[in-house]
Amino acid sequence: MIYVFTGPTLHADDVRTALSEVEVRPPARAGDVYLACQEGATGIGLIDGYFSGVPSVWHKEILFAITRDIPVFGASSMGALRAAELHSFGMIGVGAIFEAFREGTLEDDDEVALQHGPADLGYVALSVPMVNIRASLRRSVSAGVLSAGDADCLIDVSKKMHFPERSWKSLIQQTREKHPRLRLEELENWLPTGAVDQKRLDALEMVSEMARFYREARVTPAQNFEFQHTAMWETLTRSVEKTGPNREMLLVIDQARVDPTFYADLRCRAASRLMSEQVFEIPQADLNRAMTRFRAENRLYTGEVLESWLAANDLDLPALEEQIAAELRLTAAIAAHRDAFHLAMIETLKADGGYDKLLAEAKRMGMALDRLGTPYPTASDLDINPAMLLIWYFEQVRNQAVPDDLDAFIGQNDFADRTEFEQMMARTYVLWQDEASRGDDYDAPTQPLIMER
């Protein structure tokens, strides 16, 4: 079975018209190509893939497929990017966009990015990709609609726009504001029939090329690299096969988070595998914000107070900045590979010993949630005001005041967002209610079974 990952670029019916025995999948994310291999794919076509919100498809998944003699084609969008990066290892790139990235004419991911609707609305495009704007303006010059200079002005304006904001209407409007001398009426009239969807053209070319490949019984190029089974790769494969953390895993991690010192040590060690195999660059603006937050939390408001604090802690300013940058890199690694991080935490707990006690407690908690009829409680299920729940959790469970910067706390404790944090509080509160109803004299839920390293 051939697997093709597509969404807004090419409709599934177009794929099925070109290829028989094909499984059409949504835009790829991390783990999807590996999963296709495990499901017995005989060929993979990568068109669309996610750039943000969830981890992108890994280069290593594609290399894994190649080592198993599975032809991997790429075009148009994420497929063109990955093919340009991996064509020397055997990935087969197709189309003008791939060629532009391979030759270095295009370099930025935003060239192929676009905003689109959900799957149930057919991934309807809500913006115009930069590569389509470039192709359309080139055609407009050839058609005599625009001069080359005017087309360059439009490209310059479009390139400075954030990709979700790119549309022909907004582009023409902003160009008129910045270049009032330009006459764009003819372009507006020409676009409905003259605009080029280069991404779609490349995707159609790719599925046609795949059809020829299999019709002519071609063979894949000989593998010219050795695949390394690293710890990070093993973590990814486990996360795909287990489809993320189950409830018992979440309950184990809930317990670990109650002790800030224990959790900080656990997260550092669990994330070390991720950090050792991928470099995360921290923008200076993020570092500056983190430094400002650090100084506010520690009341280091003046330069004099900061210098005294640095001296008392045997640090200088560059060393402090490196410590803060290291924490930001750690957080970035965890956010980029959240499921893999959860599994790495469990593996770290197992290596330390005592995981069996935490697991037994998690099972007890799980049975209590089932007995109460709330296997996956949310904040809206509770008979408590959300603000009071927040105060209760910090004062009773964590024995501290509610942090001034709650979002920073949520990030530092590796919750995906506020909703995930509230779900954890809901679980904790339901379990506390269960203890209280059975007559146990507790002011807070059972404290976690903390292990020493």
C-alpha positions as CSV (number, residue, x, y, z in Angstrom):
1,M,0.0,0.0,0.0
2,I,1.2,3.5,-0.9
3,Y,0.7,6.2,1.7
4,V,0.3,9.9,0.6
5,F,0.2,12.7,3.2
6,T,-1.9,15.6,1.9
7,G,-4.4,18.2,3.1
8,P,-4.8,21.7,1.7
9,T,-2.5,21.3,-1.3
10,L,-4.1,18.4,-3.1
11,H,-7.5,16.7,-2.6
12,A,-7.6,13.0,-1.8
13,D,-9.7,12.3,-4.9
14,D,-6.8,13.7,-7.1
15,V,-4.4,11.3,-5.4
16,R,-6.7,8.3,-5.9
17,T,-7.1,9.2,-9.6
18,A,-3.4,9.0,-10.1
19,L,-2.6,6.0,-7.8
20,S,-4.3,2.7,-7.2
21,E,-3.9,0.9,-3.9
22,V,-3.2,4.2,-2.0
23,E,-4.0,5.3,1.6
24,V,-4.5,9.0,1.8
25,R,-3.5,10.4,5.2
26,P,-3.8,13.9,6.7
27,P,-0.8,16.3,6.8
28,A,2.1,14.5,8.4
29,R,3.4,15.2,11.9
30,A,6.2,13.6,13.9
31,G,5.8,9.9,14.0
32,D,3.4,9.5,11.0
33,V,6.0,8.4,8.5
34,Y,7.5,5.9,11.0
35,L,3.9,4.6,11.7
36,A,3.3,4.2,7.9
37,C,6.5,2.0,7.7
38,Q,5.3,-0.1,10.6
39,E,1.9,-0.6,8.9
40,G,3.7,-2.0,5.8
41,A,3.9,0.9,3.4
42,T,5.4,0.1,0.0
43,G,5.8,3.8,-0.9
44,I,5.4,7.1,0.8
45,G,4.5,10.5,-0.8
46,L,4.9,13.5,1.5
47,I,3.0,16.6,0.3
48,D,1.6,18.4,3.4
49,G,2.9,18.4,6.9
50,Y,2.5,20.5,10.0
51,F,5.0,23.3,10.8
52,S,3.7,24.5,14.1
53,G,1.3,23.5,16.9
54,V,2.6,19.9,16.8
55,P,6.1,18.5,16.1
56,S,6.9,18.3,12.4
57,V,7.8,15.1,10.7
58,W,11.4,14.1,11.5
59,H,14.1,13.7,8.9
60,K,15.1,10.5,10.7
61,E,11.7,8.9,10.0
62,I,12.3,9.4,6.3
63,L,15.8,8.0,6.6
64,F,14.3,5.0,8.4
65,A,11.9,4.4,5.5
66,I,14.7,4.6,3.0
67,T,16.7,2.0,5.0
68,R,13.8,-0.3,4.6
69,D,13.8,0.2,0.8
70,I,10.6,2.2,0.9
71,P,10.6,4.9,-1.8
72,V,9.9,8.3,-0.3
73,F,8.7,11.1,-2.6
74,G,8.3,14.7,-1.6
75,A,6.9,17.8,-3.3
76,S,5.0,21.1,-2.9
77,S,5.1,21.9,0.9
78,M,6.7,20.0,3.8
79,G,7.5,17.3,1.2
80,A,9.6,19.7,-0.9
81,L,11.5,21.0,2.2
82,R,12.3,17.5,3.4
83,A,13.2,16.3,-0.1
84,A,15.6,19.2,-0.6
85,E,17.3,18.4,2.7
86,L,17.4,14.6,2.1
87,H,17.7,14.1,-1.7
88,S,21.4,13.1,-1.3
89,F,20.3,10.3,1.0
90,G,17.7,8.9,-1.4
91,M,14.5,10.9,-0.9
92,I,13.0,11.6,-4.3
93,G,12.0,15.3,-4.8
94,V,9.6,16.4,-7.5
95,G,8.5,19.8,-8.9
96,A,9.6,23.4,-9.2
97,I,9.4,24.1,-5.5
98,F,11.6,21.2,-4.6
99,E,14.1,22.3,-7.2
100,A,14.1,25.9,-5.9
101,F,14.9,24.7,-2.3
102,R,17.5,22.2,-3.5
103,E,19.3,24.9,-5.5
104,G,19.1,27.4,-2.7
105,T,16.8,29.9,-4.7
106,L,14.3,29.5,-1.8
107,E,15.4,29.0,1.8
108,D,12.6,29.9,4.2
109,D,9.9,27.6,5.5
110,D,7.3,30.3,5.2
111,E,7.5,30.1,1.4
112,V,5.2,27.1,1.5
113,A,3.3,27.7,4.7
114,L,-0.4,28.7,4.7
115,Q,-3.3,29.0,7.0
116,H,-6.1,26.5,6.4
117,G,-9.3,25.2,7.8
118,P,-9.9,21.9,9.6
119,A,-10.2,18.5,7.9
120,D,-14.0,18.4,8.1
121,L,-14.1,21.6,6.0
122,G,-11.7,20.1,3.4
123,Y,-8.6,22.0,4.7
124,V,-9.9,25.1,2.9
125,A,-7.1,27.5,2.3
126,L,-7.3,30.8,4.2
127,S,-4.1,32.4,2.9
128,V,-2.0,32.2,-0.2
129,P,1.5,30.6,0.0
130,M,4.5,32.7,-1.0
131,V,5.5,30.2,-3.7
132,N,2.1,30.6,-5.4
133,I,2.4,34.4,-5.2
134,R,5.9,34.2,-6.8
135,A,4.7,31.9,-9.6
136,S,1.6,34.0,-10.3
137,L,3.6,37.2,-10.5
138,R,6.1,35.6,-12.9
139,R,3.2,34.6,-15.1
140,S,1.7,38.1,-14.9
141,V,5.0,39.5,-16.2
142,S,5.1,37.0,-19.0
143,A,1.5,37.9,-19.9
144,G,2.3,41.6,-20.0
145,V,0.1,42.4,-17.0
146,L,2.9,43.7,-14.8
147,S,6.4,45.0,-15.4
148,A,9.2,43.0,-13.7
149,G,9.9,45.9,-11.4
150,D,6.3,46.1,-10.3
151,A,6.2,42.4,-9.7
152,D,9.4,42.7,-7.5
153,C,7.6,45.4,-5.4
154,L,4.7,43.1,-4.8
155,I,7.0,40.2,-3.9
156,D,8.9,42.4,-1.4
157,V,5.7,43.5,0.3
158,S,4.4,39.9,0.4
159,K,7.6,38.5,1.8
160,K,7.4,41.0,4.8
161,M,3.9,39.8,5.7
162,H,3.4,37.0,8.2
163,F,2.2,33.9,6.2
164,P,-1.3,33.7,7.7
165,E,-2.0,37.2,6.5
166,R,-1.0,36.7,2.9
167,S,-3.9,37.0,0.5
168,W,-4.2,38.7,-2.9
169,K,-6.6,41.3,-1.4
170,S,-4.3,42.2,1.5
171,L,-1.2,42.2,-0.7
172,I,-2.7,44.6,-3.2
173,Q,-4.0,46.8,-0.5
174,Q,-0.6,47.0,1.3
175,T,1.2,47.5,-1.9
176,R,-1.0,50.4,-2.8
177,E,-0.3,52.0,0.6
178,K,3.5,51.6,0.2
179,H,3.8,52.2,-3.5
180,P,0.9,54.4,-4.5
181,R,2.4,55.0,-8.0
182,L,1.7,51.4,-9.0
183,R,-1.4,50.7,-11.1
184,L,-2.7,47.3,-10.1
185,E,-6.2,47.3,-11.6
186,E,-5.2,45.1,-14.5
187,L,-3.6,42.6,-12.1
188,E,-6.8,42.4,-10.0
189,N,-8.8,41.6,-13.1
190,W,-6.3,39.0,-14.3
191,L,-5.8,37.1,-11.1
192,P,-9.1,35.1,-11.0
193,T,-8.1,33.2,-14.1
194,G,-4.4,33.8,-14.3
195,A,-3.1,33.0,-10.7
196,V,-0.9,29.9,-10.5
197,D,-1.3,27.3,-7.7
198,Q,2.3,26.0,-7.9
199,K,1.9,23.8,-4.9
200,R,-1.0,21.9,-6.5
201,L,0.9,21.6,-9.8
202,D,3.9,20.1,-8.1
203,A,1.7,17.7,-6.0
204,L,0.0,16.5,-9.2
205,E,3.4,16.0,-10.8
206,M,4.6,14.0,-7.7
207,V,1.6,11.5,-7.7
208,S,2.0,11.1,-11.5
209,E,5.7,10.4,-11.0
210,M,4.9,7.9,-8.3
211,A,2.5,6.1,-10.7
212,R,5.2,5.9,-13.3
213,F,7.7,4.7,-10.8
214,Y,5.6,1.7,-9.8
215,R,4.3,1.1,-13.3
216,E,7.8,0.8,-14.6
217,A,9.0,-1.2,-11.6
218,R,11.9,1.1,-10.9
219,V,14.2,0.4,-8.0
220,T,15.2,2.8,-5.2
221,P,18.8,4.1,-5.2
222,A,21.3,2.2,-3.1
223,Q,21.5,3.3,0.5
224,N,24.6,5.5,1.1
225,F,24.4,6.0,4.9
226,E,24.2,4.0,8.1
227,F,21.1,4.5,10.2
228,Q,21.8,5.2,13.9
229,H,19.4,3.9,16.5
230,T,19.8,6.7,19.0
231,A,18.0,7.2,22.4
232,M,16.0,10.0,20.9
233,W,14.9,7.8,18.0
234,E,13.9,5.0,20.4
235,T,11.9,7.5,22.5
236,L,10.0,8.6,19.4
237,T,9.2,5.1,18.2
238,R,7.9,4.2,21.7
239,S,5.7,7.4,21.8
240,V,4.2,6.5,18.4
241,E,3.5,2.9,19.3
242,K,2.0,3.9,22.6
243,T,0.2,7.0,21.2
244,G,1.3,9.2,24.0
245,P,0.8,9.1,27.8
246,N,-2.0,7.1,29.2
247,R,-3.9,8.0,32.4
248,E,-1.6,6.0,34.7
249,M,1.4,7.8,33.3
250,L,-0.3,11.1,33.8
251,L,-1.1,10.2,37.4
252,V,2.5,9.2,38.0
253,I,3.7,12.5,36.6
254,D,1.0,14.4,38.7
255,Q,2.7,12.9,41.8
256,A,6.2,13.9,40.7
257,R,5.1,17.5,40.1
258,V,4.0,18.1,43.7
259,D,7.6,18.2,44.9
260,P,9.3,21.1,43.0
261,T,12.8,20.0,43.8
262,F,12.3,16.4,42.8
263,Y,10.4,17.3,39.6
264,A,13.1,19.8,38.5
265,D,15.8,17.1,38.9
266,L,13.6,14.5,37.1
267,R,12.8,16.8,34.1
268,C,16.5,17.7,33.6
269,R,17.5,14.0,33.5
270,A,14.6,12.9,31.4
271,A,15.1,15.7,28.8
272,S,18.9,15.1,28.6
273,R,18.4,12.6,25.8
274,L,16.4,15.1,23.8
275,M,18.9,17.8,24.4
276,S,21.9,15.6,23.4
277,E,20.5,14.9,19.9
278,Q,19.0,18.2,18.8
279,V,20.2,21.8,19.2
280,F,17.7,24.5,20.2
281,E,18.6,28.0,19.4
282,I,17.1,30.6,21.9
283,P,16.1,34.0,20.4
284,Q,17.7,36.9,22.2
285,A,14.2,38.4,22.8
286,D,13.2,35.2,24.7
287,L,16.4,35.3,26.7
288,N,15.8,39.0,27.6
289,R,12.2,38.2,28.8
290,A,13.4,35.3,30.9
291,M,16.1,37.4,32.5
292,T,13.6,40.2,33.3
293,R,11.2,37.6,34.8
294,F,14.1,36.0,36.8
295,R,15.1,39.4,38.2
296,A,11.5,40.2,39.2
297,E,11.0,36.9,40.9
298,N,14.2,37.4,42.9
299,R,13.7,41.1,43.5
300,L,16.9,42.1,41.7
301,Y,15.4,45.4,40.5
302,T,18.6,47.5,40.4
303,G,22.0,46.9,38.9
304,E,23.6,47.2,42.4
305,V,21.3,44.6,43.9
306,L,21.9,42.3,40.9
307,E,25.7,42.6,41.3
308,S,25.5,41.8,45.0
309,W,23.4,38.7,44.3
310,L,25.8,37.5,41.6
311,A,28.7,37.9,44.0
312,A,26.9,36.1,46.8
313,N,26.2,33.2,44.4
314,D,29.7,33.1,42.9
315,L,28.4,34.1,39.4
316,D,28.9,36.7,36.8
317,L,26.3,38.0,34.4
318,P,27.3,35.8,31.4
319,A,27.2,32.7,33.6
320,L,23.7,33.7,34.8
321,E,22.5,34.3,31.2
322,E,23.9,30.8,30.2
323,Q,22.0,29.2,33.1
324,I,18.8,30.9,32.0
325,A,19.4,30.0,28.3
326,A,20.0,26.4,29.4
327,E,16.6,26.3,31.1
328,L,15.0,27.8,28.0
329,R,16.7,25.2,25.7
330,L,15.4,22.5,28.1
331,T,11.9,23.8,27.9
332,A,12.0,24.1,24.1
333,A,13.2,20.4,23.8
334,I,10.3,19.2,26.0
335,A,7.7,21.3,24.2
336,A,8.9,20.0,20.8
337,H,8.8,16.3,21.8
338,R,6.2,16.2,24.6
339,D,5.1,12.6,24.2
340,A,8.7,11.5,24.0
341,F,9.5,13.5,27.1
342,H,6.7,11.9,29.1
343,L,8.0,8.4,28.2
344,A,11.6,9.5,29.0
345,M,10.4,10.6,32.5
346,I,8.9,7.2,33.1
347,E,12.1,5.5,31.9
348,T,14.1,7.7,34.2
349,L,11.9,6.9,37.2
350,K,12.2,3.2,36.4
351,A,16.0,3.5,36.3
352,D,16.0,5.2,39.7
353,G,14.0,2.5,41.3
354,G,10.8,3.0,43.2
355,Y,8.6,3.5,40.1
356,D,6.6,0.5,41.2
357,K,5.4,2.4,44.2
358,L,4.4,5.4,42.1
359,L,2.6,3.1,39.7
360,A,0.7,1.3,42.4
361,E,-0.5,4.7,43.7
362,A,-1.4,5.8,40.2
363,K,-3.5,2.6,39.8
364,R,-5.2,3.3,43.1
365,M,-6.0,6.8,41.9
366,G,-7.3,5.5,38.6
367,M,-9.7,3.1,40.3
368,A,-10.9,6.0,42.5
369,L,-11.6,8.1,39.5
370,D,-13.5,5.3,37.8
371,R,-15.5,4.6,41.0
372,L,-16.5,8.2,41.1
373,G,-17.7,8.2,37.5
374,T,-15.1,10.8,36.5
375,P,-12.3,8.9,34.7
376,Y,-11.1,12.0,33.0
377,P,-12.4,15.0,35.0
378,T,-12.2,18.6,33.8
379,A,-12.5,21.8,35.8
380,S,-16.1,22.3,34.5
381,D,-17.1,19.0,36.2
382,L,-16.3,20.3,39.7
383,D,-18.5,22.0,42.2
384,I,-15.9,24.7,42.9
385,N,-15.2,28.1,41.5
386,P,-12.1,28.0,39.2
387,A,-10.4,30.7,41.1
388,M,-11.0,28.8,44.4
389,L,-9.6,25.6,42.8
390,L,-6.5,27.5,41.8
391,I,-6.0,28.8,45.4
392,W,-6.8,25.4,46.9
393,Y,-4.2,23.7,44.7
394,F,-1.3,26.0,45.5
395,E,-2.0,26.6,49.1
396,Q,-3.1,23.1,50.1
397,V,-1.3,20.8,47.7
398,R,1.9,22.8,47.0
399,N,2.0,24.8,50.2
400,Q,2.7,28.1,48.4
401,A,0.9,31.2,47.1
402,V,-0.5,31.3,43.6
403,P,2.4,32.5,41.4
404,D,2.2,36.0,40.1
405,D,3.1,34.7,36.6
406,L,0.8,31.6,36.3
407,D,1.7,31.1,32.6
408,A,5.4,30.9,33.5
409,F,4.6,28.3,36.1
410,I,2.6,26.3,33.6
411,G,5.5,26.4,31.1
412,Q,8.1,25.5,33.7
413,N,6.1,22.5,34.8
414,D,5.8,21.3,31.2
415,F,2.0,21.5,30.7
416,A,1.1,22.0,27.1
417,D,-1.3,24.8,28.0
418,R,-3.6,26.1,30.8
419,T,-6.3,23.5,29.9
420,E,-3.9,20.6,30.6
421,F,-2.9,22.3,33.9
422,E,-6.5,22.7,34.9
423,Q,-7.2,19.0,34.1
424,M,-4.4,18.0,36.4
425,M,-5.9,20.2,39.2
426,A,-9.3,18.6,38.5
427,R,-7.8,15.1,38.9
428,T,-6.2,16.1,42.2
429,Y,-9.3,17.7,43.6
430,V,-11.6,14.8,42.7
431,L,-9.2,12.4,44.5
432,W,-9.0,14.7,47.5
433,Q,-12.8,14.7,47.7
434,D,-12.8,10.9,47.6
435,E,-10.4,10.7,50.5
436,A,-12.4,13.2,52.5
437,S,-15.7,11.4,51.8
438,R,-14.2,8.2,53.2
439,G,-13.5,9.9,56.5
440,D,-9.7,10.5,56.1
441,D,-8.6,13.6,58.0
442,Y,-6.7,15.3,55.1
443,D,-6.4,18.9,54.2
444,A,-5.0,18.0,50.8
445,P,-4.7,15.0,48.6
446,T,-2.3,12.2,49.4
447,Q,1.2,13.5,48.9
448,P,3.3,11.7,46.3
449,L,5.7,9.0,47.1
450,I,8.9,10.9,46.6
451,M,12.0,8.9,45.7
452,E,15.6,9.9,46.4
453,R,18.2,9.6,43.6
